[in-house]
Amino acid sequence: MTSAPPSSGVLRPVTAGLVSALVGFTSAFVVVLSGLAGVGATPVQASSGLLAVSVTMGLSCILLATWTRMPITVAWSTPGAALLATTGVVEGGWPAAVGAFLITGALIVLTGLVPQLGALIARIPASVARAMLAGVLFQLCLGPVTGLAENPLAVAPVVAVWVLALRFLPRWAAPLGFLTAAVVVAVHVATSGVAVDPAVLVPTVELTAPVFTLGGVIGIALPLYLVTMASQNVPGVAVMKGLGYELPWTRSMLVTGAGTALGAPAGGHAINLAAISAALAAGPEAGEDRSRRWIASVTAGVVLVLFGIASSAFGALVLLAPAGVVAAVAGLALLGTFAASMQAALVEPDGRVPAVVAFVTAASGIAIAGVSAAFWALVAGLAVRAALRAGR
């Protein structure tokens, strides 16, 4: 009986890692750029932030996978980026946002060192946390609708390809939608005569000295930390446990928290354990030999670093896009997360009213005392839940 060649045990995890990185990056990089711009970043600063989160999450994938020999995948905080897109500029502007990113990284590190903090986050009712996230995503998910009304010729092909891919290649729906948008941008540039300066394609790291303000802490850092923990890190551990892996909580939080803090001065908002996309590198697609699946995470990390180096090109693509296209791509990428969040928010009959309160508060976009709607949504949802359960 002959054994399979060694390469056969490596090809599948390498392929799975490539798919994981490609799907993860192209599905949501527009959301990251929109989020950074939402809290005051210039186009150059937003591209620098995209480079920072791409490189730090890629290096974190490589470090955790080789350290633990587990297929641990790290991603940027897509819900966190969506939160930033709806937050607006806080007092202190972009430097205050950078300070908030640093505080978020420190809080994630602290969560790794103090397990009770993680347990406290896990005790936030899933219905309220998911409803808050759904409310944050709501305005962004309107992008395809408003885009079709504003610029139907440019947006319709993106939506059509996304719908067809959702039917036949669901995993590739968002990447194929982005690819269609790239074609639309290329046609727009060719037909409009817009000149593209080659200098904008060169990777640029723009460091910003952090400023720490109360508005930045309460309006950005705390909501970003809560959303990242409740919507990414805690579910990420659960997904991996379902696949048969007990993740080292402390090491995972220390690496992702330190990565968040290191990327903050360059504009990176937050990195965390992958949740939905974790299965791409840790599931059967990465091969039957579980002892080799960590190779998928290393491969994903290498590809993400390369994508990060090309971040300026992706940023230029967004800047050159016709009206409505960027918002449509971001909205389509988030529709699946929005649907899953709404479903989780309403699954518990007794928790539906508090969840709806949290949803409408977050969706309102109001900012009270410089604090974003996401924070007040969590407060309102928990307060109503406590009132309804009082005396039971």
Number of C-alpha atoms within 10 A of each C-alpha: 3 4 5 8 8 8 8 10 18 17 15 22 32 23 18 26 31 23 22 25 27 17 19 23 20 19 24 26 24 25 27 28 28 24 25 31 22 22 26 21 23 14 18 19 23 28 31 30 31 31 29 30 29 30 24 29 31 30 21 27 31 24 17 23 23 16 12 14 17 25 32 33 33 32 28 29 27 29 26 28 29 29 30 30 24 25 24 21 23 25 17 18 17 25 24 27 34 33 26 30 30 29 24 29 29 18 22 32 23 17 22 22 16 12 12 11 15 20 12 10 17 15 10 15 17 20 28 30 26 28 33 35 30 31 28 30 27 23 17 26 23 16 21 25 18 16 23 19 13 14 14 18 12 23 28 19 17 27 26 13 19 25 17 14 18 16 11 10 13 14 15 18 23 31 22 22 28 28 17 21 27 19 16 20 21 15 14 16 17 11 9 9 8 10 9 12 8 9 10 15 17 12 17 19 20 15 16 17 12 19 17 17 18 16 21 29 22 18 29 33 26 20 24 28 23 22 26 24 23 23 23 25 28 20 17 25 22 16 20 24 12 12 14 12 15 13 17 14 16 16 16 24 25 20 26 28 26 23 27 30 28 19 29 28 24 24 33 30 34 33 34 29 29 27 20 14 20 23 22 23 32 30 19 16 17 27 22 13 12 16 12 19 29 28 29 34 36 30 24 31 30 20 22 29 21 15 22 26 21 19 25 25 19 21 22 18 19 21 13 17 20 17 15 20 29 25 23 28 31 27 27 27 26 23 19 13 19 24 13 12 23 21 15 18 28 20 12 13 9 13 20 18 19 25 33 22 24 33 31 20 24 30 23 16 20 17 17 11 9 18 21 25 28 34 23 21 31 26 17 22 28 20 15 17 20 12 11 14 11 8 6 4
